[in-house]
Structures are given as C-alpha cells and as structure tokens.
Amino acid sequence: MAKLDEMNTMLKDLTDAKGIPGNEKEPREVMEKYITPYADKVYMDNLGSLIAEKTGNADGPKIMVAGHLDEVGFMVTRIDKNGFIYFQTVGGWWSQVMLAQRVTIMSKKGDVTGVIGSKPPHVLSAEARKKPVEIKDMFIDIGASSQEEAKEFGVRPGDSIVPYFEFTQLKNEKMLLAKAWDNRIGCAIAIEVLKQLKGEEHPNTVYGVGTIQEEVGLRGAKTSTHAIKPDIGFAVDVGIAGDTPGISDKDADSELGKGPQIILYDASMVSHKGVREFVVDTAEENNIPFQYASMAGGGTDSGSIHLTANGVPALSITVASRYIHTHAAILHRDDFENAVKLIVETIKKLDNDKVKEIVMA
C-alpha cells in the first residue's frame, strides 16, 4: 500500500478507531488529538459528545459543525453454554451484509476476534436456503469451547462488538475504502474546517463537534446543541451514492467525485430554506461542485439540532458513499475536501447581519 499522506493518516486513524453508540471513547480520543491544535478550548457534554470551540468574533453568531463519532455495530447480550456469542444490533443493519464477517469484541481484557455465523446451508432445506438468514438466528464464534472459556477471554454481556476492516486506499487513490465512514468523515470535516480557519478572520465562533449515539436516535446532537446554543447548525455526514449497478436516478442520483450533497429533505427534517440557499449561493460563487440529494428514510444530526431550544436553522451537508452500514464503504476524497471548502467559505460570511437575514428567509 502506498504511504499515506497526512490527511489520509488522519482518516485512517478515525475510521480504524472502534466506537459503537454508547462507547465512543476511541474515536473521541482520536478526534480530540487532531482537533485540539486548532481550537481555543475543547470539552465534552455530560453524555460524551466532544465540542471544540474556536472564536473569531466573540460577539458574532455561534456556528455548529457536527459529525457523529459512533458507527453501527453490535452488543453482546448472552453467551451460551458452548461459548457462542449472541448479540443485539446497535444501529441499522441489513442481514445480507453480515454473515461470515469478522468482528472485534471490546472485552474488559482487550480485543477478542470473532466471526458472525449461522446454520450452514448444507443442513437447510431447499426452501430455507432461498431465504435470507434472520439476524436473530446469527451468532458470533470466538473460538471458545464453553461459556466459562468465553468469560475467561473477558467477554461479558454489554460488551461492544465492532466490524473489523482496515482503511485502504484503492488503485484510484482518491477512492477510499474503510469501515465507519458513517460518520468519521463528518468528524474529519469538523477537524479540517477548524484547521483551515486557523489564522483566518471569521465573524463568529465555530464549534467543531463529534456527537455520540446518532445511529440510535440523534441523541448526542440534542445534548451538545443544548450546551452550545448555536445560531446556525450544520450536520456533516454520509449520503447515498447512486452510481453503482441497479440504482436508477429516481432512487439516488449522486455520484462519487461530483461534490458534496446538499440535503433538501430527509426523514428527520426539512432543510432550512435560508441556510440552504445561502450555502448554494456560496458554492456557486466559489465554483465548488455540489449535488442535491434527499432521503425518504433515515436522518442526520440536523434532525435534533434544528429542534433544540427555540429552534436552530440547520442544514445537512453530506459526502456520497457506497455501501454504508456495512463492514466497508467507499467515498471520494475530492467530495470530502470540497465539503470542507464549502463550509469554510460559508462560515467566513456568517456575521450577525447575515444570520438575521437567513433566519427571516
């Protein structure tokens, strides 16, 4: 594998970190390491979301840029007498992407490797082989011979189970393959926005946030937004790519490498008209490519951000990704870099007058 540059090293550190909802400590520590040099202060809310604050003008508006730290995974619920692990999904999973995949159980004695198994097709009836295996019929094999041995390995109910996959730069070096792009890419955007604002004048205070528990109900966005009380909020996340076989334009029409997605609508919110139009105008003025997208199902942290206190004008800006909520997804580095550029150029113009104008749009 080619030697990773500084940016891809950060992306590798973020995606390789293990953190399902309720146990985001590893990715939070990685994000804290990378964002601290560019922030005036870094702190946490009481649930564990990371908040990095950078002041341009203390009398100006507060601008929140939030990616979520958690990734979809599983949790140990019981260990049977033969040492097999049963689990609860944490976040949304499609059963067809799970079988025979390697996982890591984060036990009190350290990481334990396992593989997701089920009854083999050789012993199923012809009719049963035609049907997908249900998640409730899956288990994890860690090579233990008994419940006692599994416990000796350190495994116990409540332990986090994380998909195993290492960050990989593909032959087309702008195409990046990793677990947890949903949503370590959002955390990387928040880091890079603060980095690019270092030494720049901006008429506001910017908050780069790594929220927790997005995948189970946009929960960390609620508490961190309450802590910040922003005037404008941006959720940065992944979106659906429509450039793989079998997907029609009416399902999804975004393509990797064609720019960040401006989310018009999702199941958690209708994007704020004033914020959306201002961001689109900024993109066009600066020749930054972008794509429109909407998602009938699913939501982003904007769903919680915009309903906090007496309301926060908010918009989701996402990076099109293939194969999200699996062990390995693909995105395009140009889309990441253009998302950062778009948010930075937007922030530079968000003074008190502009925010008042946006709110009234």
Steps between C-alpha positions, in 0.01 A plus 500: 500500500625847414622711790209703632518878495414708806129524413456130432689417820240698694219327309654159574535580870137613517351205310715231659389619846226286654189673633138387490219709655554519874873429479657773288815546709755384236383723213443789741863479613619494136283799411617687808865441404452638151268794575660637819785688320242711317257572785503755780345246734378141483248344737223241524133514581374270775416214261838501328472708183821690422482877449793701361449876509683755283422868540532742211269770635360435847213742431406322179265205447575143609544251216487125570660242267414153626607152390413196707762281666305175511482226238248219461594184688372245747485428872547170685171391658582144613752219478367147457640191676719419200662845493311648205412870525151635436456866427278803449549726199583859598401715207347383173622181334385306195533128573648421158822696566578333834569128465861374506628848582781551750426701814687621806351466848630771732533298821627611839817298431556644154383437147359158412465397135192321377300420187124524447357153435175317443373153420681393176293473180602134464264401781210723396203395292487617138224743598696643795809559281301743286435732794744744663616398846330715763721693739342324800638170366859626477771466763868586540767231520808608698654152515395444860411142603265600780328788674772488766777532242326793329481671838868427557569684174332799672176499301182594685154636420506868408835483321523693173543307176653691209539408132861426411649671197818699436508830311608435140591737219384342173694497171318821413658671799215745548262209564522408869370175650440472875257408772321775690499768229155543656602723659868548562508699175274754674743515792785551253308785334454671839873463571605630161259797514662620823844434355431710190359782715820513706643848454202605285258774595142382545218706652370232736588221741524155342434175682641179352301221662526122516158385615416165654217252444380638167429154364247424774300824493713813445552515876838669546395778264220589743729541800791667319268750329348584839853560632601725207172682419610565138347754263562281193561125491659275239489123527774337291443135419496244221230479237388241249694453175299403196787411268507121539322239285125461545427844649282731293503879512165498678657293783819706537689708245812618684840395367831464680737784414228744388496706820338499844125445527263774613219312675161644408290264710538193715286313752628717786462850354417730212814702433483866601432701184714799598804292596466279194480791256793678664718187478403440136580865415837463673579183304414667170699817581809290581458243222470218753323197350196370687204268454145514631370194683201392705441192713149374565633273775768572757615828646802691626595697809325802346178330604589563864697821449213690339251411776719610791388784730292745295634358173827509304507563123686195375618316190660162436800489266602145419760298311359241259608152605454150366407208728432689825395296804725212394854395591652710221381810313657710224511876461697752292759725658409794275147501645644519851733786407228693318262457796764658722562783253127572470447516877810716554394751233148506648626560854717792388183691399274410793495819703209622716328682215523203265362262764204732563437511126517120475262445789241725335533337156 
